């Protein structure tokens, strides 16, 4: 809990729900008032999802999460509404603070001005998990307090399905998939060796839930990747979670539009991992006899399948994880250069199977200094040893 604890937080809701969740985990208010407009997609429905999330997870006591409507396009109307809302939910303004991270620009600016003119402290959560705080003084000045860092790992232990369902807009969970955790007392040194040798690691995992009954060749890599993530600190991993489009009133939708190999939370972000344990499809062009032009066209068309998979992952993570989502692709073989460049542009991490443990360790712990063994492992993987 931070040193500026207030009893009541008035929070502007929006489609980006992660800042709201992290703010509550950091502030630990007794009561949360979610402020939303009449806009279903951008404000009202996300606020409703957040209310359900906080009640299901019991981060805030049942009955202490409230929804209130404010105008989306009336500056003075926002201030008037906030006066009425604050009077309903707090005995005095000294016990309240405003989180103006969400909402549209007019709503956030109007709410910020309201807070300053009423002597209410306020804060804004940046994408890098930095909290900017503002405190009006009795003399009418606005004091900017020192920046604070929110510990994103506060969310690591929360049930992943609650987080996913809170963020989803046009989709819903069709299948929860398998929940993977590391068995108590697992020998991580031995596990690391088995992962690096490509051996089966399912004996190290507690597996609940269900995925496809028929085993696929790529299942082994998914379990190896999950085991490595868990050994490196991740609390839980969902495997083979499936999404489908939401149906309208009285309409049932059965078709799955996304199946995610691995999903987990780490450091205040939602991550998805796509695993492929086979030779790249563009190598099939080498088996085709024909003119260089024909072979070149086939190679180009096959290589496009890589981009298609990456784009599907981006769509999924942007719906499930918002702006704070991350995508990692684990591959047995190198991808074409144009695909690698596309991945870099989209901030997608590409990890080769042979360097998986060291690369995942570096992604999860970017501030950790690499040891001699890690450096040697990476050098060998990149052929620089």
Helices and strands as residue ranges (DSSP letters): E 8-12, H 18-27, E 31-36, I 40-44, H 45-57, E 65-69, H 75-89, G 93-95, E 96-99, H 105-118, E 121-125, E 130-136, E 142-144, E 148-149, G 152-155, H 160-167, E 171-175, E 178-182, H 188-196, G 202-204, E 205-209, H 219-231, E 237-245, E 256-266, E 269-276, G 281-287, H 292-320, G 322-324, E 326-331, H 337-345, E 349-352, G 353-355, H 356-364, H 372-381
